[in-house]
Amino acid sequence: MKRPTEGIATDAAHSTKRLNTEYQGINLATGERIFYRNLGNQTVNIGEFLAVIEAVKYIIENNFQPRIIYTDSKTAIAWFNAKSTASNKKNNELKKAELFLKVMSADVKTIEVRHWDNRRWGETPADFGNK
């Protein structure tokens, strides 16, 4: 499979120095950043998951095509598929995201979340380049 050129790529980064987690989403066709959020001191898994949820909301609200999201986080994909997180952190955003996935289930089912293969395609276009 060739490197994807359509859909939304998401990624998150956590800085232990700055105690800061941020995420963003990139339109693969245009390279445009379509959302960005600074979450404060969370975890990279929380950031990766919330980035996927933000992309789902963006697709639903804007009837974005194709309805495909890419993330390099297997944890975010697992949490998305389960409509539930395994995080022990007290976080209202996570609770809201889980609720959103359940309430909007009919729309959510029309969206595919795929794994971005960093080994074959390089870093996701949404990568923050902090490594």
C-alpha positions as CSV (number, residue, x, y, z in Angstrom):
1,M,0.0,0.0,0.0
2,K,1.3,3.5,-0.9
3,R,1.5,6.4,1.5
4,P,-2.0,7.7,2.0
5,T,-2.8,11.1,0.3
6,E,-6.4,11.5,1.4
7,G,-8.1,11.6,4.8
8,I,-7.1,13.2,8.1
9,A,-3.8,12.4,9.8
10,T,-3.7,13.0,13.6
11,D,-0.9,13.0,16.1
12,A,-0.1,14.0,19.6
13,A,3.1,14.9,21.5
14,H,3.9,15.1,25.2
15,S,6.7,17.1,26.6
16,T,7.9,16.0,30.1
17,K,10.0,19.2,30.3
18,R,7.1,21.5,29.7
19,L,4.5,19.1,31.2
20,N,2.4,19.7,28.1
21,T,0.4,17.5,25.8
22,E,-0.8,18.8,22.4
23,Y,-2.5,17.3,19.3
24,Q,-3.3,18.3,15.8
25,G,-5.0,17.1,12.6
26,I,-3.8,17.6,9.0
27,N,-5.8,17.3,5.8
28,L,-3.7,14.8,3.8
29,A,-4.9,16.1,0.5
30,T,-4.0,19.8,1.2
31,G,-1.4,19.6,4.0
32,E,-3.6,22.2,5.9
33,R,-3.8,22.0,9.7
34,I,-7.5,21.6,10.4
35,F,-7.3,21.6,14.2
36,Y,-4.9,22.0,17.1
37,R,-5.3,21.7,20.8
38,N,-3.1,22.1,23.9
39,L,-4.3,19.9,26.7
40,G,-1.9,20.9,29.4
41,N,-0.3,18.1,31.4
42,Q,-1.9,14.8,30.1
43,T,-0.4,11.7,28.5
44,V,0.5,11.0,24.9
45,N,-2.2,8.3,24.8
46,I,-4.9,10.7,25.9
47,G,-3.7,13.2,23.3
48,E,-3.6,10.6,20.5
49,F,-7.2,9.4,21.4
50,L,-8.6,12.9,21.7
51,A,-7.0,13.9,18.3
52,V,-8.9,11.0,16.7
53,I,-12.2,12.1,18.4
54,E,-11.6,15.7,17.2
55,A,-11.1,14.3,13.6
56,V,-14.3,12.3,13.9
57,K,-16.2,15.4,15.0
58,Y,-14.6,17.4,12.1
59,I,-15.7,14.7,9.5
60,I,-19.3,14.7,10.8
61,E,-19.6,18.5,11.1
62,N,-18.1,19.2,7.7
63,N,-19.1,16.1,5.8
64,F,-15.4,15.6,5.1
65,Q,-14.5,13.0,2.5
66,P,-13.1,10.5,2.5
67,R,-14.2,9.5,6.0
68,I,-10.8,8.1,7.0
69,I,-8.5,9.0,9.9
70,Y,-4.9,7.9,10.2
71,T,-3.1,7.7,13.5
72,D,0.2,5.9,14.4
73,S,-1.2,5.1,17.9
74,K,-2.5,1.6,18.3
75,T,-3.8,2.6,21.7
76,A,-5.9,5.4,20.2
77,I,-7.4,2.9,17.7
78,A,-8.1,0.3,20.4
79,W,-9.8,3.0,22.6
80,F,-11.8,4.3,19.6
81,N,-13.0,0.8,18.6
82,A,-13.9,0.0,22.2
83,K,-15.6,3.5,22.7
84,S,-13.8,3.5,26.0
85,T,-10.4,4.4,27.3
86,A,-8.1,2.5,29.7
87,S,-6.7,5.6,31.3
88,N,-6.7,6.0,35.0
89,K,-6.3,9.8,34.8
90,K,-9.3,11.9,35.9
91,N,-10.2,13.7,32.7
92,N,-13.5,15.2,31.8
93,E,-12.5,15.4,28.1
94,L,-12.0,11.6,28.1
95,K,-15.5,11.1,29.6
96,K,-17.1,13.4,27.1
97,A,-15.2,11.7,24.2
98,E,-16.4,8.2,25.3
99,L,-20.0,9.6,25.6
100,F,-19.8,11.2,22.2
101,L,-18.7,7.9,20.6
102,K,-21.7,6.1,22.1
103,V,-24.3,8.8,21.4
104,M,-23.1,9.5,17.9
105,S,-22.6,5.8,17.2
106,A,-24.5,5.7,13.9
107,D,-22.3,8.5,12.4
108,V,-19.1,7.2,14.0
109,K,-19.7,3.8,12.3
110,T,-19.3,5.5,8.9
111,I,-15.8,6.6,9.8
112,E,-12.7,4.4,9.5
113,V,-9.7,4.8,11.7
114,R,-6.6,3.3,10.2
115,H,-3.1,2.7,11.5
116,W,-0.4,5.0,10.0
117,D,2.7,2.8,9.3
118,N,5.7,5.0,10.2
119,R,8.1,2.3,9.0
120,R,6.7,2.3,5.5
121,W,5.5,5.9,5.1
122,G,7.7,7.9,7.5
123,E,6.2,10.0,10.2
124,T,2.6,11.1,9.9
125,P,2.2,14.6,8.4
126,A,0.6,15.6,11.8
127,D,3.8,14.7,13.6
128,F,5.2,17.5,15.8
129,G,8.8,16.6,15.0
130,N,9.9,16.6,18.7
131,K,11.7,13.3,18.7
